[in-house]
Amino acid sequence: MTATKKQAKAKAKPDPKAEKARELRLVKEAKIQDLIGDSAGTRLEASGVLYRDGAFLIVCDNLPSLIRVSSELSPKAPENGVINADWTKKKPGSAATVGYEDIAHDERRDRYYTLSEAEPVKPKGFRASVREYDAKLRPVGPAVHLDFDLADANKGMEGLEWVERSGTGYLLALCEGNRCAGGKKGRTPGGGRIQVFRRGGKRWINTATIRLPESLPFEDYAGVSVRDGRIAVLSQASSALWVGRIDTKKWQVDEGMVHRLPTDAKARAMYGNPEGVSWVSSDYVVIVSDRAKKGAANARFKEKDQSVHLFLIPGNNR
């Protein structure tokens, strides 16, 4: 082997220290049920989270209510509990119950928004919908469809965030599948998309598309959060978090960096169901995990499922 080939091989070999540095560092975590008891039932399919005023607001895709827990993740915290944000009389588990994929907050107007992944629309196809709430989490009017057609009911919108640009508010909706598609096309990395919506009367008008880096190896996308010009995008299938910078004037992002969620001694994923993410500070994010699927292959994920996790992003000085 020539010296040139040896050098090329050495460069291609991953640096274990660098890989470890790109792994999120767990600070604290807890099962949601351990924090709130059985007040929301025992099936807590956490799908989205928002850090707000020292607490985490959590939505589940199988519950119409919201869950609030202290950011200290203490079982005795007075903030812990269930919020009947929908103000409905639907019983959890009934056919009419609707859950949510994510939650966002408009700080200037103190309004909240919840996201439903995909609903059938006439004459055919599907669209995600958003519902608005006031500062006390009371609904403001009916849910409104986002002006973007989806071909697959199970591969709709998974993440929601609110951003301001020149005094105008926008909702960012993250597509679950690559290229906003389902099937094999949706699982093929390199086509991450975030759709941008602006309120127009009673509609949410699709005004732009943010293309995530083609180099991003994610098979799916589960959550999005923006803070101080930085954006975090979570992948469940890849058990990883991408962090980059966002230019809201051009609706563009940079290449950013991928951080793995912690792995076990055999370098296997420990977090198999991460679904929602929210910035807590410039170096910390909170992530919530869905219920682990049945089967021997998913057994090792049960320890971390239906939980809330606080992570440090090592060396996060971007």
C-alpha positions in Angstrom: 0.0 0.0 0.0 1.4 3.4 -1.0 1.8 6.2 1.5 -0.9 8.2 -0.3 -3.4 5.3 0.1 -2.5 4.8 3.7 -3.1 8.5 4.4 -6.4 8.4 2.6 -7.5 5.3 4.6 -6.4 7.0 7.8 -8.6 10.0 6.9 -11.6 7.9 6.1 -11.4 6.0 9.5 -13.8 7.7 12.0 -12.2 9.2 15.1 -13.8 7.5 18.2 -13.2 10.6 20.3 -14.9 12.8 17.7 -17.8 10.3 17.5 -18.2 10.3 21.3 -18.2 14.1 21.3 -21.1 14.1 18.9 -23.2 12.1 21.3 -25.7 13.9 23.5 -25.0 13.7 27.2 -27.9 12.6 29.4 -28.5 15.0 32.4 -31.7 13.7 33.8 -34.8 11.6 32.7 -38.0 10.3 34.2 -41.0 8.3 33.2 -43.9 10.6 32.6 -46.2 8.4 34.7 -43.8 8.6 37.6 -44.3 12.4 37.5 -48.0 12.6 37.1 -49.3 9.3 38.3 -52.3 7.7 36.5 -54.1 11.1 35.9 -53.8 10.7 32.2 -54.0 6.9 32.1 -51.1 4.4 31.7 -50.6 4.7 27.9 -48.6 7.9 27.3 -47.6 8.1 23.7 -45.5 11.3 24.0 -45.1 12.9 20.6 -44.2 16.6 21.2 -42.7 18.9 23.9 -42.4 22.6 24.6 -40.2 24.2 27.2 -42.0 27.2 28.8 -41.6 29.1 32.1 -39.6 26.4 33.9 -41.9 23.6 32.8 -42.3 21.1 30.0 -45.6 21.0 28.1 -46.1 17.5 26.6 -48.6 16.3 24.0 -49.4 12.7 23.2 -50.8 11.4 19.9 -53.3 9.3 21.8 -54.7 12.0 24.2 -56.6 15.2 23.7 -55.1 16.6 26.9 -51.8 18.2 27.6 -49.3 17.2 30.3 -47.3 19.7 32.3 -44.2 18.6 34.3 -41.5 20.6 36.1 -38.3 21.0 34.2 -36.6 19.6 37.4 -38.4 16.3 36.7 -39.4 16.0 40.3 -42.4 13.8 41.1 -43.4 16.2 43.9 -43.4 19.4 41.8 -46.7 21.4 42.1 -46.5 22.1 38.3 -47.0 18.4 37.4 -50.4 17.5 36.1 -52.9 17.2 33.2 -54.3 20.1 31.4 -57.6 19.5 29.5 -56.5 21.8 26.7 -59.2 20.7 24.4 -61.9 21.4 26.9 -63.9 18.5 25.6 -65.8 15.7 27.4 -64.2 13.0 25.2 -63.0 10.0 27.2 -59.4 8.9 26.6 -59.3 5.8 24.4 -62.7 6.5 22.7 -62.8 6.5 18.9 -63.4 10.2 18.9 -60.3 11.0 20.8 -57.7 13.0 18.9 -54.1 13.4 20.0 -51.4 15.7 18.8 -48.0 15.4 17.2 -46.4 18.6 18.5 -47.0 22.0 20.2 -45.6 25.5 19.4 -45.8 28.9 21.1 -46.2 32.4 19.8 -44.4 34.4 22.6 -45.4 37.8 21.3 -49.2 37.1 21.3 -48.9 34.3 24.0 -50.8 31.8 21.8 -50.2 28.1 21.6 -50.7 25.8 18.6 -51.1 22.0 18.4 -50.5 19.9 15.4 -52.5 16.9 14.1 -50.4 14.8 11.7 -52.9 14.1 8.8 -56.6 14.1 8.2 -58.6 13.1 5.2 -59.9 16.0 3.0 -62.3 16.0 0.1 -62.2 15.0 -2.7 -59.2 12.9 -1.8 -55.8 13.1 0.0 -54.8 14.3 3.5 -53.7 17.5 5.2 -52.3 18.2 8.6 -54.3 20.6 10.9 -53.4 23.1 13.5 -55.5 24.3 16.5 -54.9 27.6 18.3 -55.2 28.2 22.0 -55.0 31.4 24.2 -52.6 32.0 27.1 -54.7 29.8 29.4 -54.7 27.0 26.8 -58.4 27.5 25.8 -59.2 26.7 22.2 -59.6 29.7 19.9 -61.9 28.6 17.1 -61.8 25.2 15.3 -58.8 23.4 13.9 -57.6 24.7 10.5 -55.9 22.6 7.8 -52.4 23.5 6.6 -52.4 24.4 2.9 -50.2 21.4 1.9 -51.4 18.1 0.3 -50.2 14.9 1.8 -50.4 11.5 0.0 -50.0 9.3 3.1 -52.1 9.4 6.2 -49.3 7.8 8.2 -46.5 10.0 6.9 -47.8 13.5 7.5 -46.5 16.4 9.6 -44.6 15.5 12.8 -43.1 18.7 14.2 -44.3 22.2 14.7 -42.5 25.5 15.5 -43.4 29.2 15.6 -40.9 31.8 14.3 -41.1 35.6 13.7 -39.8 37.4 10.6 -40.0 41.2 10.3 -43.0 41.3 12.7 -44.9 38.5 10.9 -45.4 35.1 12.5 -44.9 31.8 10.7 -45.6 28.2 11.5 -42.9 25.7 10.5 -44.3 22.2 10.0 -41.8 19.3 9.7 -42.6 16.4 7.3 -42.1 13.0 8.7 -40.9 11.4 5.5 -38.1 12.5 3.2 -39.4 14.7 0.4 -42.7 14.8 2.4 -43.4 11.3 1.0 -44.2 7.9 2.4 -43.0 4.5 1.5 -39.5 3.8 0.2 -39.1 7.3 -1.1 -39.9 8.7 2.3 -37.3 6.5 3.9 -34.5 7.5 1.5 -32.2 10.0 3.3 -31.4 13.4 1.8 -34.8 14.9 1.4 -35.7 16.5 4.8 -38.4 19.2 4.3 -40.0 21.8 6.6 -43.0 23.6 5.1 -43.5 27.3 6.1 -47.0 28.7 6.6 -48.4 32.2 7.1 -51.8 33.0 8.4 -54.1 34.4 5.7 -57.6 35.0 6.9 -58.9 31.6 8.1 -56.2 29.7 6.2 -52.6 28.7 6.8 -51.0 29.4 3.5 -47.9 27.5 2.4 -45.3 30.2 1.5 -42.0 28.4 1.4 -40.1 25.2 1.9 -36.9 24.8 3.9 -34.7 22.0 2.6 -32.6 20.3 5.2 -29.1 19.3 4.2 -28.9 16.5 1.5 -26.0 15.0 3.6 -28.4 14.4 6.5 -28.6 10.6 6.9 -32.0 10.6 8.6 -34.7 8.0 7.5 -37.4 10.0 9.2 -38.1 13.3 11.1 -39.9 13.5 14.4 -39.6 17.0 15.9 -38.3 20.5 15.4 -37.3 23.4 17.6 -35.9 26.9 16.9 -34.1 29.2 19.3 -31.9 32.3 18.7 -31.2 31.5 15.1 -30.5 27.8 15.7 -32.6 24.9 14.7 -32.8 21.3 16.1 -34.4 18.4 14.2 -35.0 15.0 15.8 -35.1 11.7 14.0 -36.7 8.6 15.6 -35.5 6.0 13.2 -32.0 7.3 13.3 -32.0 8.0 17.1 -30.2 11.3 16.5 -30.5 15.1 16.6 -29.3 17.5 14.0 -28.4 21.0 15.1 -27.8 23.8 12.6 -28.4 27.5 11.9 -31.5 28.9 10.2 -31.8 32.0 8.1 -35.5 33.0 8.3 -35.0 35.7 5.6 -34.1 33.2 3.0 -35.7 30.2 4.7 -32.4 28.3 4.5 -30.2 26.3 6.9 -26.5 25.4 7.0 -24.9 22.0 7.1 -25.0 21.8 10.9 -24.0 18.7 12.8 -25.6 15.4 13.8 -25.5 14.3 17.5 -26.4 10.7 18.3 -28.6 10.0 21.3 -26.7 7.9 23.8 -25.9 4.3 22.9 -25.2 1.1 25.0 -21.9 -0.7 25.5 -22.5 -2.5 22.2 -23.0 0.9 20.4 -26.7 0.0 19.9 -29.4 2.7 20.1 -30.9 2.9 23.6 -33.6 5.5 22.7 -35.8 3.9 20.0 -38.8 6.1 20.3 -37.7 9.8 20.5 -40.6 11.9 19.2 -40.4 15.5 20.2 -37.7 18.1 21.0 -37.5 21.6 22.4 -34.6 23.9 23.2 -34.2 24.6 27.0 -31.1 26.8 26.7 -28.2 27.3 24.3 -26.7 24.0 25.4 -29.6 21.9 26.5 -32.6 20.3 24.8 -35.5 18.3 26.2 -36.7 15.2 24.3 -39.8 13.1 24.9 -40.2 9.4 23.9 -43.2 7.5 22.6 -44.4 4.1 23.8 -42.1 1.3 22.6 -43.7 -1.1 20.0 -44.3 -4.7 21.0 -41.9 -7.4 20.0 -38.5 -8.8 21.1 -36.6 -6.4 18.8 -38.0 -3.4 20.7 -37.8 -4.8 24.2 -34.6 -2.9 25.1 -36.3 0.4 24.3 -39.0 0.0 27.0 -36.7 1.3 29.7 -36.6 4.7 28.0 -40.1 4.8 26.5 -43.0 7.1 27.6 -40.4 9.4 29.2 -39.0 12.9 29.2 -35.2 13.4 28.9 -32.9 16.4 29.4 -29.7 16.3 27.3 -26.6 18.4 27.1 -25.1 19.1 23.7 -21.4 18.8 24.3 -19.2 21.5 22.7 -22.3 23.3 21.4 -20.8 26.7 20.6 -22.1 27.1 17.1 
